[in-house]
Amino acid sequence: MSAPLRLMAVHAHPDDESSKGAATMARYVREGVDVLVCTLTGGERGSVLNPKMDRPEIVANIGEVRRAEMARAREILGVEQRFMGFVDSGLPENEEEELPEGCFAVQKLEDAAAPLVAAVRDFRPHVIITYDDDGGYPHPDHIMTNKVSVEAFEAAGDPDRYPGTGDPWQPLKLYYHMGFTKERFEALHEAMNERGLGSPYADWISRWEDRPAKWPVTTRVPCGDYFQIRDEALLAHATQVDPDGFWFVCPRELQQEIWPTEDYHLARSLVGTEPPEDDLFAGIHADDVSPACH
């Protein structure tokens, strides 16, 4: 390639980039790919999920703390990262609860997508990764993240749309994260039980019994060698990730042996490629790659 390949990862909150696709990004960065994480909100309404960090001074300054955690995580991953400027919507306790006024999830689609369209036109990614239309899980910010990611993918190349946000640029492929699948957790569950380690995944697996897979996995990116970097990035988000908690119950070496990939669904493609893939840039050729303008 005469110019670097470019990958954009679109996420709802600080920490999402480290729990979804972090090893993929770490691998590509170290192979010379330019990677940009776009974080749509500041995570200001997130709960403190690590009991060791549940202290008054942390809770009182959660937005500032989470930005500092994000800075550390992006350093570990080696990525560029930008906040898109929206306010976290929080996670409602029930369907009747109204979302806070002005939060990300209640924005008009065009207003919510405009900063991301501008980022796409500036960074000029060949590939974008984000959540599926259920948000990966039904957090309102995750669902809105899917909507604005699809909108940006489809609009950024159209010179008549979103005037004033830069010169048009058309990404070539859009992927959804498929890291939390029944297939993966069943494999890890079985492997842990076979080794007498006990498994924490039975409850997770049971949740999929009446929920058939909506999006098939099309692409498995080998990145087990980068799981340690992923874990270090996760731990940087100390308010969100308990080092003694769920994320680290399954030994890393076992994950590398049993499931050494991060998995995706190819949702849009403007290049010729046939699943199954093992590379997010499959089908992208040298004449598709032009220099970035940012």
N, C-alpha and C positions, 0 to 999 in steps of 0.2 A: 504494500500500500504506500502511495506517495505521501499521504497525510494520515494522521492517527485516526483510528476509529473512535467514535464517541457514543457513550452510553449515558442516558438520563434515567434516574430512578426517582419516581414521584411518590412521596409519602405524606401521611396525614400529620404525624407528630414526631418530635425527637424521640428516638429509640426504635421507631418502626424500621428504619434503614438497617439497624443492627440485628433485628429479629427476622427480617425477610430479605434474603438475597445478599447478605453481607459478605459471605465467602465468595460468591460469584463476583461481586464488585472488587474484592481484594485480589482475586486472581487476575481479572482483566486489567486493573491498575498496574499490576506487576508485569503484565505482558505488554505494556505500553499504550493501553487504551485510556483515553480521557474519560473520566467518570464524574458526573455532576449529580448530587442529590438535591432535589427540590423539596423542602419541608414546608407544607402548606400552612401549618399553625405552629404556635410556640409551645403548645402543651400546657397552657396556663391553668386549665381546669383538671389536669390529670391528678389522680390520687397518688400518694406515696405508697408504693407496693412493697418496699423493702422495710421491714420493721426496724432495722438498724438506722434507717434514715428518717424515721417518723418522729421528728423533733420540731418544736414550735418555730424555730428560726428557719428551718427548711420549708415548712408548710407556708409560712408567711411570705417567702420569697421564691415560690416554686417556679415561676416563669423564668426568673434570672438563673436559678440553679439548673433548670433543664437546658437553657441555652449554653451554659458552661459545660454541661455534660455532652451536649452535641458537639461542641468544639473539640473536646477530647476524643470522641468517637470518630469524627471525620479525620482527625490526625492519625489515629490508629489504622483506619481503613485506607488512608492515602487519597481520599476523594476530595473534590471541591464540593461545597455545600452552600445553599442559599435558602433563607427563609422567604416565603412568599407574602408574609405580612398579615395573615388572617388570625383570628382569635379562636382558640379551642372551643368546641361546642359542649364538651363534657359528655358523659355517658348517662342518658336518662335511666331512671330506675324502672320505668314502665312506659308503655306506648302512649299513655295519656299525658305524660309530663311534657310541657312545652320547652322548647330549646331557648337558650338565652338570646335576648335581642342582640342583633349585630354579629352573632357568631358565624363561623365559616359555613356551617351546614344550611343556614337559612338565606345565604346570598343568592341573588339571581345568577343563573349559570354563566351568563356573559361576564358579569362582574367577577365571579370566582375564577373563571378561566383566563381572563385577560393577563394577569401577571405570569401565568404559566405559558401562554402563547408567546409573550415577550421573551421569556427564558428560552423557549424552544428556538425562536428566531435568532437569539443571540448566541446560544451554545451550539446550535445546529447538530443535534444528535441524530445518529443513524438508527438507533434503537431506543425505545422507551419501555421501562418496566413499571408496573403499578398493580393495583388490586383488581379483582373481578367485580362484577356488578353487585355482589353481596357485600363487598368491602373486605372479603376475607373473613370477617365476622361483622355483625350488623351494628357497628359503631357509626353514627351519622356522619362523622368526618371521613371515615373510610369509604362509605358509599359515595359521598360527594367527591372524594378524591378520584374514584373511578370515573365519575361523570366529567370532571374537568380534564382528566387525562385523555379520555376519548375525544372530547371537544378539541383539545389542543392538537392532538394527532391529526384530526380531520380538518382543522381550520388553519393551522400555522402555514401551510403551503399555499393558501388562497389569498392573492393580493387584495381582494375585495373585502376580506373579513378582518376585523380587529385593526383598523387603521391606526397608525401612530405607535404600533408596538414592534416596529422593525421590518426589515426586508423578509419576504416570504421564505420559508424553509420547510420542506416536506420530509419528515422522518419516514423510514422505510419499513420498520417493523414495530409492533406493539405487543407486549407480553403481559400476561397476568401471573402473579405469584401463585404457585401451587405447592407451597412448602408444608402446609398443614393438611395432609391427606390421610384418609383411613389406611390406605396401602402402606404408607411410610410408617405410621404409628403401629400397625399390626406387625410389621417386620421387626421394629425395635422392641416391641412388647415380647414377641416370641424369642428373640435373641437374648434378652435380659433374663427371662424365665429359664431358658435352657442353661444359662450360666449360673443359675442360682442367685441372681442379684435382686430378684423381685422387680416388678414393673409398676410404674405409676400411671400407665397409659390405659388401663382397663376402662376407666370412666370416659376418657376421651373417645375411645373406640366405640363405646356404646352409643354415643351421641350421633354417630353416623349411620346407625342401623336403619333408620327411616328417612335418611337423607341421601339419596343417590347422587353420585358425582355429577355436577352440572357441566363442568369444563374438563375435558380429558387432558392429561399431561401430554404435551407434544415434544417437550424439550427438556433434557436432563443434562445439566452442566456439571461435569466433573470438577469438584473443588474441595475435596476432603482435605487436601494439604493446607487449606486456608481456614479450617475450622477453628484453629487456635486464635487466629486474628479475629474471626467472627466473635468468639467468646470474649476476647479482650475488649472489643467494641461494645458488646452487650454490657459488660461489667462497668464500662465507663458511665452508663446510665444508671447510677447507683440508686436513684430514687425509684426506679422502675423495676430493677432486676435484683432479686435476692441471691447472693452468691451461694447460699445454702438451699436454694429453692428449686422449683420444677425444672428450670432451664438446664440445670447441670446434673440432674439425677442419672441420666444415661451417660456412661463414660465416653469421652471423646473418641478414644481408640475404637470402641465398639461402633459408634456412629460412622467412623471412617471405613470400617470393614463392611458394615451391613448396608449403609445408605450414603455413599460418598458423593452424592450429587445434590444440587438444589434444582427444583423442578418448576416448569413454567408451562403455560398454555399460550400458544401463538394465536392472538386474537385478531390481528390485522397484519397483512404483508403485501408489500408492493414489489417484492422480488420473488423470483422463482426458487422455491425450497420445498422439500418434501419431508414431513415428519416420518419417523422420529429424528430429531436433531440432537446434537450434543454441543451446540454453539449458538449463542444468541445472534451472531453475525453470519450464520449460514445463509448462503445465497447472495451476500453482498460482495460485489467485486470492485476492483480498483477504480473502474470508471464511475462508480457510485460515490466515491469518497473524495470530497473536496475539502480544502482547508477551512478551519473554523474562522469566524470573523470577529469573535469577542476578544 
